[in-house]
Amino acid sequence: DSWFGDMFSGVVCLIKLFGGSLKRGDKIVSAYTQNVYEVSNLGIMYPEERSTNILYAGQVGFVHLGMKSTKEAMLGDTFYFVGIPVEPIVGFKAPKPMVFAGIYPSQNDLFDKLKEAMEKLTLNDASVIYNIESSDALGLGYRCGFLGLLHMSVFIQRLKQEYGASVIATTPTVPYKFEMRNGEVLIISNPSDFPITTNILRSFEPIVNANVITPKEYMGPIIQLCEGKRGEQIDITFIDDSRCLLK
């Protein structure tokens, strides 16, 4: 985990040591970004931050590495000492946004306030990506990528409640992949960038393999809901007398 501490400590990383020990002044490398950091402070959560001189293998603690943004602190990343590379921990994947939407201020003169709110909120949410975009109808705003619809909803609510931003969100979309007749491959997340239909050879959209565990009495309505969203039933397994697994 990670969070933004203050302007002096920067990003605070919560780590687990799998081997060796870590102390102030040690220089470590991120296996994902290859950035080198020096440990300026470390300790344990008790329950708040309590500084110690050293952390040992098996302990979970916090470290201050001088990171300026949580985008540098990837969840699941592996750190190792400079000059002593190790194999990264299996299973790490960088967050991949799968839902995109435009976020605009309710009034054009509120863009600067929205910009400040976005910069502050993304300090604590590195999985959100955003770029400035312009709309003929809504003016200047941001094209944002989220991990899912719930992530998007929570992010927008935090903009409103924590930073007082008055925003308009466009209908969310997912990225589409297009193979063009000239051999080019495009990945589009903004409907305004949709290519001319006659130039498209094939198009693809994301799908998910879902496992749903439910009481038997809800099995029928859930199947109908999934099929209504273009879902295809693969298998049904009865776990016990009262529950089933839908695939």
C-alpha positions, 0 to 999 in steps of 0.5 A: 500500500502507499499514501501521500504523507506531506510535502516533506516525506512525500509518498509513504510506502507500506512494505513487507521484507522477504529477506535481509534487513533495511535501515536508513541510508540504504539505497534500493531499486524498484524492479518495475520502474528501475528508479533508485531511492534512498531510505530516509525514514522507516518504522512500523505502524503502531497503529500510527507511524513509529520510526525504528532504526531497522526492519528485519525479514518478515516484518511489515513496516513503512518507508519514506523514499522521497517519492513525489507521486503515488504513481511511482509506488506500484502495488506489488512492486519488488525492491532490491538493493542497488547492485544486487538484483533479484527476481521480482515477486510473481503476480505483479501487474501494473493497474490497467484502466478499463473504464474511461469517462470525461470529467468536466467542470459544471462551469468553464471558469471552474476549470482551475479548481477542478485541475487542483482537485484532480492533482491532489486526489490523484496523489493518493490514487495512482491507478487513475490516469487523466489527460486534458481534453476539450469538448465543443459542448462542455469546454475544457475537462479531463479524459480519465481512466478508471479500474471499473465503474465503482472506482469511477463513482468513488473518485467522482464522489471524492472530488465533490465531497472532499474538494468541493468540485462541481463536475459533469461526468460523461457516459463511461466507455471501455477501450476498443481495439480496431484492425484497420484495412491498411494493417494499422491497429488502433485502441480507442477509449474516446468515442470521438476518436472512432474511426470511419466504419468503412476503414475497419476490418475487425473490431474487438471489445473487452470481455470477462470470465466471471464466477458467481457464487449465489443461493439457488433461489437467485440463480434464475434472475442472475442468469437472466441479468447476465444474458441481458448484458450479452453474457453467455452461460458456460457452466453451473456447479452446485456447491451444496444444497443451497449454493451454486457456482455460475460460470 
